[in-house]
Structures are given as structure tokens and as C-alpha cells.
Amino acid sequence: MSTDVHRPAQREYTRVFPLLLGAVTAQAVAVFAELGVADHLDDEARSAEELAAGLSLDANALGRLLRALATSGVVGEPEPGRFRATPESETLRDDHPSSLRAMARFGGGVLHRSLARLAEGVRTGIPGFELAHGQPFYEWLADHPDEEELFQRSMTDTADMHYRMSGLLDAYAWRGDETVVDVGGGEGALLAALLQTHPRMRGVLFDLPAVVTRAASALEAAGVADRCEIVGGSFFERVPAGGDVYVQARVVFNWDDTDATNVLRRCRGAMPTHARLLVAEWLSPESAAVQATNVNDLSALLIGGRLRSPAQWAALLDAAGFGAPTVLASNGGGGLSLVEVTAP
Ligand SMILES: C[S@@+](CC[C@H](N)C(=O)[O-])C[C@H]1O[C@@H](n2cnc3c(N)ncnc32)[C@H](O)[C@@H]1O
């Protein structure tokens, strides 16, 4: 037997051991967000005691939370035991223009509880969310308005950044006078931005009734309410007809192939022959190459959805009656990609 067998597998050990702590790091970020610590940090280094007093927290525990977060640069620790803001901590402030605070809070609360059921989910194929909460994701949200609002806030706050990364806002060749139907458009962040940029464009915001009730004030504040119709309903039952461009951004990955095909079919049925569908989604790679996307797919599994590769997208769109997709922008690094499809 070679001596190598007896030597501790140090290289593998030191790779795997930090992975075991990944859930703790994610939870530390979520707790930092939940407690609103970022809003109390600035350029001046402060002790854990000073920060804890301002936030009514335990100084010892807060100091250890901040030190753990300093390891990954979420906060700065310029001298031992004193902490200050970093560009990363700023993203977890409430008033950051693309705040990740709501997303961290939602992920660390509701979704984290589903993660605890992942083993059972992998054994049975049942989404971890249903195992943990007893209902499918969107049905549960409909029964829990506070969590639903937090989820939608996480979507709205991150929308602009995601849409810009995919090119949906800036790079896409908008004509400028289209009627754009945003299917599953949340609280209207995309339409507000598009209609502000294109003064002759019109919009139709379509989402669940409870969600779109909150959209009117945002569209009003953006000065585009007179060009945007708000329609509440389920995209499994109907999609507003007559648009020139239909958008589904961060929608289809929420659903398994059967539901995804149904949503796309409904959309196809509502579209005039000249209309196009734009899909902004995370595309999964054919291999394990892009780690962020593959981990994201595992989160989608928790709520019963999946990320799809370009080939899987082509099959799905074909089943729903669309033509072949064109990938306009492909963002391997975890950003949304942009896919355009026409009716055949
Ligand atoms: C992940 S969010 C994305 C929202 C938005 N497109 C964005 O990118 O910020 C998915 C959206 O689908 C909506 N949705 C879920 N089920 C729906 C249904 N049956 N009918 C219409 N919209 C639905 C949700 O309310 C939510 O706004």
C-alpha cells in the first residue's frame, strides 16, 4: 500500500471544509440584512459595542457576526474589533438603488427553511419549499402577505440591475413605439423604466391581482401611469392580447416543464402574428462550468422550478408553439441572458 493512502487528504479537506460553512456565511449576510446593520455603518470605524448600543444588540455576538462577515469583505475591519462600511455592505442598505437587503432577508428566512428539507427533496423530487411550508411557493405567498411583499420588494429592488445586465433595457433594439406586455411583471419596475426612456411606448403590466395593486403608485411616481394598463390575473388562465412585444423576465424558471409550457402557450395564444417574445432568464450551461448559475438552479429546485440550457429552452418553446429562439445576450457569470422568439 502506498504511503499516500495514509497521508491526510489535506488538499481535498481544505477545499471541502469551507463549503460546510457556506450556509453559515449566507445566514450571516441575511442576519446582517435583517438587523439593518449596514444602515448604521459608514467610513468611520466603530467598535462592536458602539454599534450594538445603537442597534440594541448583544455586543459580543454582533462583534463575532461582523468579524465573520469581514472575512468575505461584506464589512471592513481596518483595526481589530472596529468595523466600517464597504461597497459590499452598502448593497445591503435599505436606500441603495439596487438594494439586496430584501433578497437577503427573504433568502435567509422563508427560503432558508426550505433548504433544510433539501435532502428529503432530493430523495423524493418534492420541492423543499412544499415540504417545509406545506404549499407550493406562490400559493403560500398569496396566504402570507408580509412575506409576499418582502419577496416582491426583493424583485423590484434588483430588477433594474438585472435588466441592465441582460441588455433588456439598454441594448435591445427597441423601436420606441411598441406596446409591451410584461407577463409576470411584478410591481412594474421594467415597464416604468422602459416607458420613461421611450415616450411613445405603451405598456401592459400583467401579474397576480394582489401584486399589481401595488404597482399603480410606482407607475404614477415614474410619470408613466397614463401609458400603462394594469391587469391582474393568472397567466395559467389568460394573458392580455394585442401587444407587439411580450416580456417574461425571471418568470419561467419558477416552473417545471409542464407549467412552463402552459404559461408559454397562453402567451403564444395571446400574441398577434407579428409579435415577439423576449425572455430574460438565467441560462444554465451544458456543463458545470458556471458555478453561480448551477447553484441558482438548485435554489430553483427548492421552489419547484429549474434553470434551462439553450437546448432545453428551444425544446420548451417548440412545445409551446414558438419558433427557434435567438440568444441575444448570454451572461454566463450569473447574470440574466436575453432570448428573443417569434411565432413560426
Ligand atoms: C421571480 S418574479 C419576477 C418578477 C419580475 N418579472 C422581475 O423580473 O422582477 C415572478 C413573478 O411571477 C408572478 N406570478 C407567479 N404566478 C403567477 C401567475 N399564476 N400569474 C401571473 N403572474 C404570476 C409573481 O407574482 C412574480 O411577480
The ligand as a Tripos MOL2 file, in Angstrom:
@<TRIPOS>MOLECULE
LIG
   27    29     1     0     0
SMALL
NO_CHARGES

@<TRIPOS>ATOM
      1 C1        -39.4950   35.8930   -9.8590 C.3       1 LIG1
      2 S1        -40.7900   37.0660  -10.0470 S.3       1 LIG1
      3 C2        -40.2030   38.1220  -11.3410 C.3       1 LIG1
      4 C3        -40.9160   39.4220  -11.4100 C.3       1 LIG1
      5 C4        -40.4330   40.3920  -12.4900 C.3       1 LIG1
      6 N1        -40.6430   39.8910  -13.8240 N.3       1 LIG1
      7 C5        -38.9710   40.7300  -12.2600 C.2       1 LIG1
      8 O1        -38.1160   40.2890  -13.0290 O.co2     1 LIG1
      9 O2        -38.6720   41.4630  -11.2970 O.co2     1 LIG1
     10 C6        -42.0560   36.1090  -10.8410 C.3       1 LIG1
     11 C7        -43.3590   36.8370  -10.9850 C.3       1 LIG1
     12 O3        -44.3640   35.9350  -11.4900 O.3       1 LIG1
     13 C8        -45.5840   36.2580  -10.8740 C.3       1 LIG1
     14 N2        -46.5300   35.1270  -10.9200 N.ar      1 LIG1
     15 C9        -46.4630   33.9620  -10.2620 C.ar      1 LIG1
     16 N3        -47.5270   33.1960  -10.5530 N.ar      1 LIG1
     17 C10       -48.2780   33.8870  -11.4280 C.ar      1 LIG1
     18 C11       -49.4930   33.6350  -12.1040 C.ar      1 LIG1
     19 N4        -50.1350   32.4570  -11.9430 N.pl3     1 LIG1
     20 N5        -49.9750   34.5720  -12.9430 N.ar      1 LIG1
     21 C12       -49.3420   35.7580  -13.1230 C.ar      1 LIG1
     22 N6        -48.1600   36.0650  -12.5070 N.ar      1 LIG1
     23 C13       -47.6400   35.1400  -11.6690 C.ar      1 LIG1
     24 C14       -45.1830   36.6050   -9.4550 C.3       1 LIG1
     25 O4        -46.1820   37.3140   -8.7390 O.3       1 LIG1
     26 C15       -43.9130   37.3900   -9.6820 C.3       1 LIG1
     27 O5        -44.1700   38.7560   -9.8080 O.3       1 LIG1
@<TRIPOS>BOND
     1     1     2 1
     2     2     3 1
     3     2    10 1
     4     3     4 1
     5     4     5 1
     6     5     6 1
     7     5     7 1
     8     7     8 2
     9     7     9 1
    10    10    11 1
    11    11    12 1
    12    11    26 1
    13    12    13 1
    14    13    14 1
    15    13    24 1
    16    14    15 ar
    17    14    23 ar
    18    15    16 ar
    19    16    17 ar
    20    17    18 ar
    21    17    23 ar
    22    18    19 1
    23    18    20 ar
    24    20    21 ar
    25    21    22 ar
    26    22    23 ar
    27    24    25 1
    28    24    26 1
    29    26    27 1
@<TRIPOS>SUBSTRUCTURE
     1 LIG1         1 GROUP 0 **** ****
